[in-house]
Amino acid sequence: MMRREWIYAWLLVLPAFVFLITFTHLPAVEALVNSVWTTAKGRRPSMFVGLGNYQKMLQDPIFIKAMINSGLYAALTVPTSIALALAMALLVHRPFKGVAAMRMAYFTPTVLPLVAVANIWLFFYAPGFGLIDQIRQFFGFASANYAGQPDTALYSVAVVTIWKEAGFFMIFFLAALQTVPETLREAAAIEGCSKWTFFRRVTLPLIMPTTLFVSVNAVINAFRLVDHVFVMTKGGPDNASMLLLYYIFETGFRYWDTAYAAALTVVLILILSLAGLGQFYAADKRVHYK
Amino acid sequence: MIGETLFDRILIRAAGTILALLWIAPLAYAVWAAFHPAAYEARFDLLAPLTLENFYSAWSQAPFSRYFLNTALLVGMILAAQLVLCTLAAFAFARLDFPGKSFLFGLILVQLLVMPDILLVENYKTMRALGLVDTIIAIGLPYFASGFAIFLLRQTFMTVPKELDDAARVEGCSLIGVLWRVYVPLGKPAMLAFGLVSVSHHWNNFLWPLIITNSVETRPLTVGLSIFATTDSGTTWSVINAATLMTSAPLLLGFLLFQRQFVQSFMRAGIK
């Protein structure tokens, strides 16, 4: 009788696992295997190089640039979008006239395709007639090409990411704020506790699990969201906005150096796994008040 | 409220309103540019004449109807496959005991971190080996087994009272019968929530479709739009904005009509 249940269970999970293994686990392992070989070119067959591709990375200025940019991009987008998300949630978690419209304004970017909105932002950034430049020129500043000049390209991409993500993260904070007991608020009011102290000493610790969950998601997205780079900068100018995943795309599908792309993919998998481990570790440390 | 004065309240509302205006500005601008002649794309005049010309010209300059069809087929196919595959697996994980269960569940959790979205080169090779490059099914295949859907549905199925399950079995219901008559009906809200998230995710997905497609017959809207916007055929910003709005319109309308469900679905999908 027990055995029969096992067989049923295996049959139930089998179809999902066929797809899961074929398109997630096998390719991840393949990337690891391919990364220790060279890319076959013409008559030259693929050769075993061990860690050769990884050594090549350390001497590859574009890879180093992509890593620095990805780190900077994460450092810019993660804390800013989380802080804004929390601020938004605090602004709209109590009902008032027009709260629905305000909430909708914050959340709308979440449902819009990133490639599509990148076009709109590109116009905002356009030199001369773009919206930001028009405002600049109105105040007498010189024209600037935000997405097209090396020192601002990465920032202009990061701004779009923050705009896209803050409203999405807001809804998790909204849910978390609902769980802060009203009695605590009343108790604090009787004690004469200020709004800011209440937020810092009660609300913030209580919503810590949500903050952690959102942070991990934000880190993962920082390495995964590159759609707008395709439209806005293509990693340029002069690799100024080159991000790791975009570099994998270029290496794999523009230069067809699939072995090197595999090694780069392994690096990305490692980074994402670290983010995941961070979550487990923090969850273990109990950032919870229960 | 703790020590909140009228002044505080006004200040807070003002900050909220400014932030909201900033956040809606890109969309508001796109609507402005799309419905006005190209001469007004960077000039804001309340008396500017309204026009639908930009939409006509976008629609006639690129095969958007075909892109719409491709995207609709794509999201429909992915959602159907996900619901079937993941419901079956989630049921096994929620209610049956079998050797290897926790190991297999661990493998599912791995997908929450290492998504098919980043395994571009390897998945492309697989599709080439299967002879599926440049097909709509190839865009969808990597997403059919969603670790996330299995996780979400398992959580939901675990809350179904065991008594209901037992009662159905006593009545002579088969295992699949129990799943279909007890679990699926009770899991509908979770499925709806996942459905909304899945549809909007795949409607907006770009990188993998860009890589795996190279013809009009297979390209989804996002890829079609990016090609339309980057070709130097003298298309004006107004036309590009019209195309951008068209591409986003179905999701945007869905969101405006079912705001509450959308927000709750995304929330539910995120809190595990």
Interface residues (C-beta under 8 A of the other chain):
Chain A: E5 W6 Y8 A9 W10 L12 V13 P15 A16 F17 V18 F19 L20 I21 T22 F23 T24 H25 L26 P27 A28 E30 A31 N34 L84 A87 M88 L91 V92 F96 A100 A101 M102 R103 M104 A105 Y106 F107 T108 P109 T110 V111 L112 P113 L114 V115 A116 V117 N119 I120 W121 F123 F124 F129 G130 L131 Q134 W163 A166 G167 F168 I171 F172 L174 A175 R185 A188 A189 C193 S194 K195 F198 F213 N217 I220 F223 R224 V226 D227 F230 V231 L245 I248 F249 G252 F253 T258 A261 A262 T265 L268 I269 L272 S273 A275 G276
Chain B: M1 I2 G3 E4 I12 R13 A15 G16 T17 L19 A20 L21 W23 I24 P26 L27 Y29 A30 A33 E41 A42 V84 L85 C86 L88 A89 F91 A92 F93 L96 D97 F98 P99 K101 L104 L107 I108 V110 Q111 L112 L113 V114 M115 P116 D117 I118 L119 L120 V121 E122 N123 Y124 K125 T126 L141 P142 F144 A145 G147 I150 L175 S200 W203 N204 F206 L207 L210 I211 L221 T222 L225 S226 A229 T230 W237 I240 N241 T244 T247 S248 L251 L252 G254 F255 L256 Q259 F262 V263 F266 M267 G270 I271
